[in-house]
Amino acid sequence: MAMLGQSSFRRILLLRILLLSIPILFLGTGVTFRKARTSLLNTAKINLEQSAIRKAETIQASINALSNALAIASQTTALRTGSSLPAKVFLNQLQPNLPAEVRCLQMKDIWAGQTIASTCGNQVATLRSTQGWPRQDNPTDINRLKIHTVEVDNTHTVAQADMASQLNLIISVPVYNEQGQLRYNLAAQTVIKQREGAEPWLLQGYTIVINQDGKFLAHPLSDRVEQDISQELDGRFQDILNNINRGESGARQLIGVSDAETEWIAGFSPVAIPINRNEEQTWAVLAVTTTESALQGLEEIKQILLILTAGLLAAHLLAMVYMARDLAMPIEQLGKYALRIHRRDSSERAPRNFRIRELNHLAEVLDNMVGRLEERAKELESAWQEAEAANQLKSEFLANTSHELRTPLNAIIGCIRLVKDGCCDSHEEEVEFLEQADKAAIHLLKIINDLLDIQRIEEEKLPLTMETIDLRQILKDAVALETVQVNQKGLYLNVKSLSHPIMIRADAARLRQVLLNVLYNAVKFTDEGGITVEARIERTSTLFGADKADKNGGDRNGHHNDDEPTKGWVILSVQDTGIGIDPNQQHKLFRPFVMVDGTTTRKFEGTGLGLAISRNLIELMGGRIGLHSEGMEQGTTVKIALPIVEAIAVPAHSEDNAVTVQVESSAIG
């Protein structure tokens, strides 16, 4: 009876869960459907608004291009002479080469009212206004080619295809005779068409143009052209026109574009049309499509939701059937779990939710014990890997260091023995050998100093003398010390210097050491081209973007504190055209004793301490350092960010205040 009651209880529990989950499931489906519909409508509004902007730009560009072409044509001798035959030949040649679709070109005598030449026979293009046209041509006027008149062509209507809007305009420009007097006008009857369409997912929309007086200049339905918007059923056309008069763009839902039942979505944008030299009108350009087209994808979403709902209901039913089975024998399940612990999946856990409290407690204890064992195993594996890496790094460092120490020592011993054994032919040769020994000794001292510095940095015993200094002087000293090596390799060195002092808080000697390390590396790994040094001021210290800065620079904890947006930083960039670095190796370069090529047979010397010391010194001075390379043979850029003193005003935008005055080193040929 106990087992029968237990089974019945589970079935009742599962059934209640199913009954509770069904309303929630349908509620979630309805909310998802509503959210999807809202999202599609918002997307359609944004797309149509952008389409309206593009249509407005197309109209404006077409008018400007055609008026400019006509203005240039008006300067030709064939038109200025007023001769009928040359003018007609010229207009016939000009019409197919104009930047817009022109149905007719016509030249008229303004004062006599006589047609001089026309490409459309006896058809007359009526000129309504010459307001603002100077009576005398002024060759010195820079705006003389911008004089034109734009009018809507209501006289010569062009047949309009179904749902294909077009804007019929007459664009006129003055033509001055050879004496520079206003005598003729050149008019073009043009039809400006847009790319129309309401295909799903495209949403270019059909074009509607409304002038500032509220009349349709273009409409997908030809019978609506020249109608006033006050005759429309939807008063939101007037609302759109009010927004256009304020210079605003946006989107609205409309009815009455085609009939009283169909709902449309319209994106709108203003376009300024210069009617003549003294008048400008603002037209509203609309991109409209039906709501049905905008929500075409909603049907697919609805089908997917129905399939998911049915699938979830079926899953619930299956769960009720299968989970209603007898869940007895918990001890055997725990025993089987314990037997397969060594080969189980890491995500597998001991069986739970037993009705016996002690068994639940036993399962919990077993899980905790297995979890602790897995954690210890992972710790041991991680420690073993770190030990292996440290051992390999130690071996490479000892090999590199012994090689780096042996090379200058051999040079010192060799030069001193040559002098001691009297192998020199002159005093000058002895001095030359001693100078070589001195250089080798200085190089050896630098290696030893690097070793001592990295040890003191790791022990946090490196003293710094912080003072307010001018970054320009430190940069000048470092560049001067590297000029000789640059000249020896035949490279160029461009320094984009600052025209104003940049005061920072830093240890001058240690900052100079960092700059020398960076410049030395740039010269060492560059065989052709050169190095460019640039400094600029920014509000933030981001070096190569948040992701790259975290990998290649940052503070000792591997993160940046960019929560001080008003703090000023000076960004010093050293860019070379050298061998570059594999992006997969760049994250290692700021570690002590690490080089991309760690063998003793490598091409370039070094202990791998320079960048590690530079990073620690810069961080101790409150700055950041980062390195980036696009890849092998792509050059390398090292950036150093240091906070400037608070008394210096920081510009709002780094692009507007970056120093771009280029100074080429005088020592470079």
C-alpha distance (Angstrom), angle and dihedral (degrees) to the residues before:
residue distance angle dihedral
M1 . . .
A2 3.80 . .
M3 3.79 92.4 .
L4 3.79 91.0 45.6
G5 3.81 91.6 50.9
Q6 3.78 92.2 46.4
S7 3.79 91.9 51.8
S8 3.79 91.7 47.9
F9 3.81 91.2 50.2
R10 3.81 91.7 53.4
R11 3.79 91.4 50.1
I12 3.81 91.7 49.6
L13 3.83 90.8 48.0
L14 3.79 93.1 49.5
L15 3.79 91.3 46.4
R16 3.80 91.7 52.6
I17 3.79 90.9 48.5
L18 3.79 89.0 51.3
L19 3.82 92.0 49.4
L20 3.79 90.7 49.9
S21 3.78 94.5 45.6
I22 3.82 96.3 51.0
P23 3.86 95.3 67.5
I24 3.79 90.1 43.6
L25 3.79 89.9 49.8
F26 3.80 92.8 51.2
L27 3.80 91.2 44.0
G28 3.80 90.2 52.2
T29 3.80 90.5 48.2
G30 3.81 91.2 52.1
V31 3.80 93.5 47.2
T32 3.80 90.9 47.8
F33 3.79 91.4 50.0
R34 3.80 91.2 49.8
K35 3.80 92.2 47.5
A36 3.81 90.6 49.2
R37 3.80 91.2 50.9
T38 3.80 92.0 48.8
S39 3.80 91.2 47.5
L40 3.81 92.6 50.4
L41 3.82 90.9 48.6
N42 3.80 92.1 49.7
T43 3.81 90.5 47.7
A44 3.80 90.6 49.6
K45 3.81 91.3 50.2
I46 3.80 91.6 51.0
N47 3.81 92.6 46.8
L48 3.80 92.5 47.6
E49 3.80 91.8 47.5
Q50 3.81 89.5 53.2
S51 3.79 89.8 45.3
A52 3.82 90.0 52.4
I53 3.79 89.8 51.1
R54 3.81 90.6 51.1
K55 3.81 91.2 47.6
A56 3.81 90.6 50.1
E57 3.79 90.6 50.1
T58 3.82 89.9 48.9
I59 3.81 92.1 52.6
Q60 3.78 92.9 46.9
A61 3.80 92.6 45.5
S62 3.82 92.1 48.4
I63 3.81 92.5 50.8
N64 3.80 92.7 46.2
A65 3.80 93.3 46.3
L66 3.80 93.8 48.5
S67 3.82 94.2 44.5
N68 3.80 90.7 49.5
A69 3.80 91.5 49.0
L70 3.81 91.3 49.4
A71 3.82 91.4 47.1
I72 3.80 90.7 52.9
A73 3.82 91.0 47.0
S74 3.81 90.2 51.4
Q75 3.80 89.5 65.1
T76 3.82 93.8 61.8
T77 3.78 120.4 109.4
A78 3.80 92.1 -126.5
L79 3.82 89.9 67.2
R80 3.81 100.6 32.7
T81 3.80 92.6 58.3
G82 3.81 90.9 57.4
S83 3.80 93.1 -137.4
S84 3.79 111.1 153.5
L85 3.81 101.6 -144.1
P86 3.86 98.5 46.2
A87 3.79 89.7 43.6
K88 3.82 92.7 51.6
V89 3.82 92.1 48.2
F90 3.78 90.6 48.8
L91 3.83 93.5 48.5
N92 3.81 92.0 49.6
Q93 3.80 89.3 52.7
L94 3.81 92.7 43.8
Q95 3.83 99.4 49.6
P96 3.86 99.5 70.9
N97 3.82 91.1 45.1
L98 3.79 97.3 55.2
P99 3.83 117.5 112.5
A100 3.84 93.9 -120.0
E101 3.78 137.8 43.9
V102 3.81 105.0 -81.9
R103 3.80 119.5 -173.3
C104 3.78 96.4 -175.6
L105 3.80 139.9 11.5
Q106 3.78 117.5 -162.7
M107 3.80 135.4 176.1
K108 3.81 118.5 -160.1
D109 3.77 137.0 -177.3
I110 3.82 102.2 -117.3
W111 3.77 97.5 -155.0
A112 3.81 99.1 38.0
G113 3.81 94.6 39.2
Q114 3.79 89.2 -134.9
T115 3.83 125.5 140.5
I116 3.80 109.6 -123.3
A117 3.82 98.9 -176.4
S118 3.81 136.7 -9.6
T119 3.79 138.5 178.5
C120 3.80 92.8 -152.4
G121 3.79 102.5 55.7
N122 3.78 117.0 -125.3
Q123 3.81 94.2 -11.4
V124 3.80 107.8 124.1
A125 3.79 123.0 -144.3
T126 3.79 104.5 -151.5
L127 3.79 115.5 -136.4
R128 3.77 109.5 -151.1
S129 3.79 101.8 -177.8
T130 3.80 141.7 16.7
Q131 3.78 92.3 179.2
G132 3.78 113.0 153.6
W133 3.81 95.4 17.1
P134 3.84 109.4 133.5
R135 3.79 113.8 -125.8
Q136 3.82 90.9 -139.4
D137 3.81 126.3 47.6
N138 3.80 114.2 -120.0
P139 3.83 110.8 -159.9
T140 3.80 90.8 -168.8
D141 3.81 93.8 58.7
I142 3.82 107.4 105.4
N143 3.83 90.0 -157.5
R144 3.81 95.9 51.5
L145 3.82 91.4 108.4
K146 3.82 91.8 51.9
I147 3.82 95.0 65.5
H148 3.79 109.6 112.8
T149 3.80 143.9 127.8
V150 3.82 124.8 -129.4
E151 3.81 118.7 -160.0
V152 3.78 134.3 169.2
D153 3.79 110.7 -111.5
N154 3.79 106.8 -129.7
T155 3.80 94.9 155.8
H156 3.77 105.6 60.3
T157 3.78 105.3 39.9
V158 3.78 117.4 -170.3
A159 3.80 118.9 -141.6
Q160 3.80 109.0 -97.4
A161 3.79 123.1 -147.3
D162 3.79 119.3 -129.5
M163 3.82 112.0 -78.6
A164 3.82 91.5 -3.5
S165 3.81 110.8 118.3
Q166 3.78 120.6 -151.7
L167 3.80 134.5 -179.3
N168 3.83 114.9 -139.1
L169 3.81 111.5 -155.6
I170 3.79 139.5 165.7
I171 3.80 113.7 -146.1
S172 3.82 116.2 -168.1
V173 3.79 132.0 -173.1
P174 3.84 129.2 -174.6
V175 3.80 121.2 -106.4
Y176 3.79 117.0 -155.0
N177 3.78 122.1 -154.8
E178 3.77 123.2 -123.1
Q179 3.82 90.2 -85.3
G180 3.84 89.5 58.1
Q181 3.82 94.1 -109.6
L182 3.82 122.8 137.3
R183 3.80 104.7 -107.3
Y184 3.80 111.7 138.4
N185 3.76 141.4 29.7
L186 3.81 128.0 -144.7
A187 3.82 113.1 -147.2
A188 3.81 129.6 -172.7
Q189 3.79 123.5 -161.9
T190 3.82 102.5 -149.1
V191 3.78 135.9 178.5
I192 3.81 115.3 -151.2
K193 3.79 111.9 -159.0
Q194 3.76 130.0 -174.0
R195 3.75 133.0 -148.9
E196 3.80 100.9 -97.0
G197 3.77 129.9 -163.9
A198 3.78 145.0 129.0
E199 3.77 97.7 -164.6
P200 3.82 114.2 149.2
W201 3.80 115.0 -94.2
L202 3.84 90.7 13.4
L203 3.81 101.1 71.2
Q204 3.80 98.3 178.5
G205 3.79 88.7 143.9
Y206 3.78 133.1 -157.8
T207 3.80 118.3 -71.9
I208 3.81 126.0 -111.1
V209 3.82 121.3 177.2
I210 3.82 120.9 -166.6
N211 3.80 123.1 -176.1
Q212 3.78 122.8 -139.2
D213 3.82 90.7 -96.4
G214 3.80 90.5 62.1
K215 3.81 100.6 -105.0
F216 3.78 125.9 134.7
L217 3.80 109.2 -116.2
A218 3.81 92.9 175.1
H219 3.80 130.5 16.2
P220 3.84 136.1 164.6
L221 3.83 86.5 -120.1
S222 3.80 109.8 60.3
D223 3.84 93.5 -151.1
R224 3.82 90.4 63.6
V225 3.83 93.6 59.8
E226 3.84 111.9 111.7
Q227 3.82 91.3 16.3
D228 3.78 119.1 128.5
I229 3.81 118.6 -115.4
S230 3.80 88.7 -129.0
Q231 3.82 87.1 73.1
E232 3.81 91.3 60.3
L233 3.80 121.5 101.0
D234 3.80 93.6 -131.2
G235 3.79 115.7 68.8
R236 3.79 90.9 -161.4
F237 3.82 89.1 89.8
Q238 3.80 86.7 71.6
D239 3.80 89.9 47.7
I240 3.81 88.9 53.5
L241 3.82 90.7 49.1
N242 3.83 90.1 50.9
N243 3.80 90.0 53.4
I244 3.82 90.3 47.4
N245 3.82 90.9 52.9
R246 3.81 87.4 55.3
G247 3.82 89.6 52.0
E248 3.80 94.2 -111.6
S249 3.79 130.0 139.3
G250 3.80 127.8 -158.4
A251 3.79 144.7 118.4
R252 3.82 136.9 -83.4
Q253 3.79 139.2 -178.2
L254 3.83 112.2 -119.5
I255 3.77 142.0 -175.8
G256 3.78 127.5 -160.5
V257 3.79 99.0 45.1
S258 3.80 89.4 121.7
D259 3.82 105.0 -5.5
A260 3.78 140.2 -12.0
E261 3.82 96.0 -96.2
T262 3.79 105.9 45.7
E263 3.78 115.6 89.3
W264 3.81 117.5 -143.3
I265 3.79 136.2 -170.1
A266 3.80 118.2 -140.3
G267 3.77 131.3 -167.4
F268 3.80 114.0 -163.4
S269 3.79 138.1 -166.9
P270 3.83 134.3 175.2
V271 3.78 122.5 -116.8
A272 3.80 123.2 -167.3
I273 3.82 112.0 -138.2
P274 3.84 117.9 -169.5
I275 3.81 101.6 -139.5
N276 3.80 92.3 -174.2
R277 3.75 139.3 -25.8
N278 3.81 93.3 -71.5
E279 3.80 103.0 31.8
E280 3.79 135.5 60.3
Q281 3.79 127.2 -177.7
T282 3.77 129.3 -159.8
W283 3.79 114.5 -137.4
A284 3.78 127.5 -167.7
V285 3.80 115.2 -127.2
L286 3.81 114.5 -162.8
A287 3.80 130.3 -169.0
V288 3.81 107.1 -159.3
T289 3.78 134.5 -177.5
T290 3.78 134.4 164.1
T291 3.78 119.8 -91.4
E292 3.79 87.6 -124.3
S293 3.82 91.1 61.4
A294 3.80 91.5 45.7
L295 3.82 91.1 52.1
Q296 3.80 96.0 43.4
G297 3.79 91.4 117.8
L298 3.80 91.1 54.7
E299 3.80 91.3 79.7
E300 3.79 91.2 59.9
I301 3.80 90.7 47.6
K302 3.80 89.7 50.2
Q303 3.79 91.1 52.7
I304 3.79 91.7 48.5
L305 3.81 91.3 49.7
L306 3.79 91.3 49.9
I307 3.80 91.4 50.0
L308 3.81 91.5 47.6
T309 3.79 91.9 48.0
A310 3.78 92.0 50.2
G311 3.79 90.4 46.4
L312 3.78 92.7 50.6
L313 3.80 91.7 48.5
A314 3.79 90.1 50.8
A315 3.80 89.7 47.8
H316 3.80 90.2 52.4
L317 3.78 91.2 50.8
L318 3.80 91.9 48.5
A319 3.78 90.2 47.8
M320 3.79 90.3 52.2
V321 3.81 91.2 50.6
Y322 3.79 97.9 45.1
M323 3.81 99.3 35.8
A324 3.80 90.6 50.3
R325 3.75 89.8 70.9
D326 3.71 120.1 107.1
L327 3.86 110.8 -75.8
A328 3.76 94.6 -167.3
M329 3.80 129.4 131.8
P330 3.84 95.6 61.9
I331 3.80 92.8 162.4
E332 3.80 91.4 57.4
Q333 3.78 90.1 50.3
L334 3.81 91.3 52.2
G335 3.78 89.8 47.1
K336 3.79 92.8 51.7
Y337 3.80 89.4 47.4
A338 3.81 91.1 52.2
L339 3.83 91.3 49.2
R340 3.80 94.1 53.7
I341 3.84 97.9 41.3
H342 3.84 91.8 110.1
R343 3.81 93.4 55.3
R344 3.81 102.5 29.8
D345 3.81 126.6 114.6
S346 3.81 113.3 -90.7
S347 3.82 90.7 -123.9
E348 3.83 93.8 53.4
R349 3.80 117.2 107.6
A350 3.78 133.9 -166.7
P351 3.83 116.9 -87.6
R352 3.82 111.9 -88.9
N353 3.81 142.6 175.3
F354 3.80 95.1 70.0
R355 3.77 118.6 161.7
I356 3.82 89.4 -129.3
R357 3.78 110.9 82.9
E358 3.80 95.9 -152.3
L359 3.81 92.0 54.8
N360 3.78 91.2 50.8
H361 3.80 88.6 50.8
L362 3.82 90.8 48.6
A363 3.82 91.0 50.7
E364 3.81 89.8 50.4
V365 3.82 92.8 49.5
L366 3.79 90.8 47.6
D367 3.79 91.7 50.6
N368 3.81 91.8 48.6
M369 3.79 91.6 49.5
V370 3.81 92.3 49.7
G371 3.79 90.4 45.8
R372 3.81 92.3 53.2
L373 3.79 91.2 48.0
E374 3.80 90.8 50.9
E375 3.80 91.4 48.8
R376 3.80 91.2 50.6
A377 3.80 90.3 47.8
K378 3.80 90.7 51.3
E379 3.80 91.2 47.5
L380 3.80 90.7 50.7
E381 3.80 91.9 47.8
S382 3.80 91.7 47.8
A383 3.81 91.7 47.5
W384 3.80 90.4 48.9
Q385 3.80 91.6 50.9
E386 3.81 91.5 47.5
A387 3.79 90.0 49.0
E388 3.80 90.9 50.2
A389 3.81 91.2 48.5
A390 3.81 91.8 46.4
N391 3.80 90.9 48.6
Q392 3.80 91.7 50.3
L393 3.81 90.8 45.0
K394 3.81 90.1 49.4
S395 3.79 91.4 51.1
E396 3.80 92.3 48.6
F397 3.80 91.7 45.8
L398 3.81 93.3 49.3
A399 3.79 90.7 47.9
N400 3.81 92.6 47.2
T401 3.79 94.5 43.2
S402 3.80 93.6 47.9
H403 3.79 88.6 49.6
E404 3.82 92.7 47.0
L405 3.84 92.1 46.8
R406 3.80 94.7 43.3
T407 3.81 94.4 52.2
P408 3.85 98.2 59.2
L409 3.83 91.0 36.6
N410 3.81 91.0 55.1
A411 3.80 89.1 47.9
I412 3.81 91.9 50.5
I413 3.81 93.3 46.5
G414 3.79 92.6 45.1
C415 3.80 95.0 49.9
I416 3.82 94.0 44.7
R417 3.82 92.3 48.8
L418 3.78 91.5 49.6
V419 3.80 89.4 54.4
K420 3.81 92.9 41.3
D421 3.82 94.3 49.9
G422 3.79 91.2 49.5
C423 3.79 95.3 -117.2
C424 3.79 92.0 142.9
D425 3.78 119.7 99.7
S426 3.79 95.8 -153.7
H427 3.75 143.9 13.7
E428 3.83 89.7 -106.5
E429 3.81 90.2 58.0
E430 3.82 90.3 50.1
V431 3.83 89.4 51.6
E432 3.82 89.8 49.0
F433 3.83 92.0 53.0
L434 3.80 90.9 46.3
E435 3.81 90.3 50.4
Q436 3.80 89.6 52.3
A437 3.82 89.2 49.5
D438 3.81 89.1 48.9
K439 3.82 92.1 51.7
A440 3.79 90.8 48.5
A441 3.80 90.3 49.1
I442 3.81 91.1 50.8
H443 3.82 89.5 49.4
L444 3.80 89.6 50.0
L445 3.79 90.2 48.6
K446 3.82 90.1 51.8
I447 3.82 90.9 54.1
I448 3.81 91.3 49.3
N449 3.82 91.1 46.3
D450 3.81 89.9 51.3
L451 3.81 89.9 52.4
L452 3.81 91.3 49.0
D453 3.81 92.0 45.2
I454 3.80 94.8 51.6
Q455 3.83 90.0 47.9
R456 3.81 92.5 50.7
I457 3.80 91.0 45.1
E458 3.82 91.6 52.3
E459 3.82 89.3 47.8
E460 3.83 90.0 45.5
K461 3.78 90.6 -126.1
L462 3.81 98.8 118.8
P463 3.83 108.8 119.3
L464 3.80 119.1 -141.8
T465 3.79 127.4 -162.7
M466 3.80 103.5 -147.3
E467 3.78 116.5 -160.9
T468 3.78 139.6 149.9
I469 3.80 108.2 -92.1
D470 3.80 139.2 165.1
L471 3.81 110.0 -107.1
R472 3.80 90.8 -151.8
Q473 3.81 93.1 66.3
I474 3.81 93.4 49.3
L475 3.81 90.5 48.2
K476 3.82 90.8 48.0
D477 3.82 91.8 52.5
A478 3.81 93.3 48.7
V479 3.81 93.4 47.7
A480 3.81 91.3 48.6
L481 3.83 91.6 54.4
E482 3.82 92.3 52.2
T483 3.82 96.5 44.4
V484 3.82 94.0 88.6
Q485 3.81 93.2 53.6
V486 3.80 90.1 46.4
N487 3.79 90.7 53.5
Q488 3.80 92.2 47.3
K489 3.82 90.8 56.6
G490 3.82 93.6 43.7
L491 3.82 94.3 -119.6
Y492 3.80 131.1 143.0
L493 3.79 123.6 -120.9
N494 3.81 117.5 -158.4
V495 3.80 118.2 -172.5
K496 3.79 117.8 -167.7
S497 3.79 96.2 -158.8
L498 3.80 132.1 -163.6
S499 3.78 119.4 -108.3
H500 3.82 93.5 -152.7
P501 3.81 131.0 48.4
I502 3.80 115.8 -90.4
M503 3.80 107.9 -153.9
I504 3.80 116.6 -159.7
R505 3.80 136.9 168.5
A506 3.80 107.8 -116.4
D507 3.80 147.1 119.3
A508 3.81 102.8 -90.8
A509 3.81 96.0 -152.5
R510 3.81 94.6 46.4
L511 3.82 92.6 45.1
R512 3.79 89.4 50.9
Q513 3.83 88.2 50.3
V514 3.84 90.2 53.6
L515 3.81 93.3 48.3
L516 3.82 91.0 48.0
N517 3.82 90.1 50.7
V518 3.81 92.1 50.9
L519 3.82 94.7 44.2
Y520 3.82 91.2 44.5
N521 3.80 91.3 53.5
A522 3.82 91.3 47.1
V523 3.81 91.9 52.6
K524 3.82 93.7 41.1
F525 3.81 94.6 54.5
T526 3.83 95.7 41.1
D527 3.80 120.7 84.7
E528 3.82 99.5 162.7
G529 3.79 133.4 28.2
G530 3.76 114.4 13.2
I531 3.79 150.6 -115.8
T532 3.81 130.2 -67.7
V533 3.81 120.4 -158.6
E534 3.80 118.5 -165.2
A535 3.81 134.2 172.5
R536 3.81 128.1 -165.5
I537 3.80 138.9 164.8
E538 3.81 122.4 -118.1
R539 3.79 137.7 168.6
T540 3.79 93.7 -126.1
S541 3.81 131.6 40.0
T542 3.83 97.9 -133.3
L543 3.80 106.1 146.6
F544 3.81 108.9 -175.7
G545 3.81 101.7 -7.3
A546 3.78 126.3 -69.9
D547 3.79 95.9 -74.7
K548 3.78 98.3 47.9
A549 3.78 94.3 39.9
D550 3.77 90.9 56.4
K551 3.80 91.0 53.4
N552 3.79 100.5 40.7
G553 3.77 103.7 30.0
G554 3.77 139.8 -6.5
D555 3.77 129.3 118.3
R556 3.78 126.6 -49.2
N557 3.77 92.0 -85.0
G558 3.80 91.4 56.4
H559 3.82 96.7 -111.5
H560 3.81 139.7 94.2
N561 3.75 130.4 -128.0
D562 3.80 100.8 -138.6
D563 3.80 92.3 157.0
E564 3.83 92.7 108.0
P565 3.81 102.7 76.5
T566 3.83 93.5 168.6
K567 3.81 96.2 53.0
G568 3.81 115.3 108.6
W569 3.79 123.0 -127.5
V570 3.77 133.9 -175.9
I571 3.82 112.3 -142.5
L572 3.82 114.2 -153.8
S573 3.83 113.6 -165.4
V574 3.83 125.7 -166.4
Q575 3.81 111.1 -171.8
D576 3.81 123.9 -179.1
T577 3.80 134.6 -177.1
G578 3.79 93.5 -136.6
I579 3.78 135.8 124.9
G580 3.82 95.1 -59.7
I581 3.81 127.2 -147.7
D582 3.78 132.1 -94.0
P583 3.86 106.4 -106.6
N584 3.81 89.0 -132.5
Q585 3.83 90.0 60.5
Q586 3.81 100.0 43.0
H587 3.81 96.2 87.8
K588 3.83 90.4 61.8
L589 3.81 98.5 55.9
F590 3.81 97.8 84.4
R591 3.82 92.2 56.1
P592 3.83 118.1 99.9
F593 3.83 117.0 -99.6
V594 3.82 92.5 8.5
M595 3.81 124.9 130.4
V596 3.80 128.0 167.5
D597 3.83 88.0 -124.1
G598 3.79 105.5 37.9
T599 3.82 98.8 173.3
T600 3.80 124.2 111.1
T601 3.82 89.1 -125.5
R602 3.77 93.5 60.4
K603 3.80 121.0 132.3
F604 3.83 97.6 -124.2
E605 3.79 126.1 53.9
G606 3.80 125.7 -131.9
T607 3.80 143.9 106.1
G608 3.80 98.2 -119.6
L609 3.82 92.4 -114.7
G610 3.80 100.9 106.4
L611 3.80 99.4 82.2
A612 3.81 93.0 37.6
I613 3.82 91.0 53.8
S614 3.81 90.9 43.6
R615 3.79 92.1 52.0
N616 3.81 93.5 49.3
L617 3.80 93.3 45.8
I618 3.80 92.8 49.0
E619 3.82 91.3 48.6
L620 3.81 91.1 48.4
M621 3.81 87.1 55.2
G622 3.81 90.7 51.4
G623 3.79 97.0 -102.9
R624 3.79 139.2 110.4
I625 3.77 135.2 -128.6
G626 3.80 130.1 -160.3
L627 3.79 138.5 178.2
H628 3.79 130.1 -153.3
S629 3.80 136.1 175.6
E630 3.79 129.8 172.3
G631 3.80 90.0 -141.4
M632 3.77 143.6 -77.0
E633 3.83 114.6 -15.1
Q634 3.82 89.0 7.7
G635 3.80 98.7 103.2
T636 3.79 128.5 -119.3
T637 3.81 133.8 -101.9
V638 3.82 122.8 -157.1
K639 3.81 117.2 -169.3
I640 3.80 126.3 -166.4
A641 3.81 121.4 -165.5
L642 3.83 119.7 -162.5
P643 3.83 127.4 175.0
I644 3.77 114.8 -114.9
V645 3.78 121.0 -139.2
E646 3.80 113.5 -84.3
A647 3.79 93.2 -118.9
I648 3.82 90.6 71.1
A649 3.81 114.3 89.5
V650 3.80 111.6 -122.1
P651 3.83 118.1 -144.1
A652 3.80 118.9 -122.6
H653 3.80 95.2 -125.9
S654 3.77 123.6 33.1
E655 3.82 92.9 -153.0
D656 3.81 91.6 61.1
N657 3.82 94.5 47.4
A658 3.80 103.3 35.4
V659 3.79 111.6 125.4
T660 3.78 108.9 -118.8
V661 3.82 101.9 167.4
Q662 3.82 103.7 128.0
V663 3.82 118.5 -146.6
E664 3.81 117.1 -174.7
S665 3.79 115.7 -148.3
S666 3.79 109.9 -100.5
A667 3.78 91.2 -141.6
I668 3.78 93.3 62.3
G669 3.79 120.6 89.9
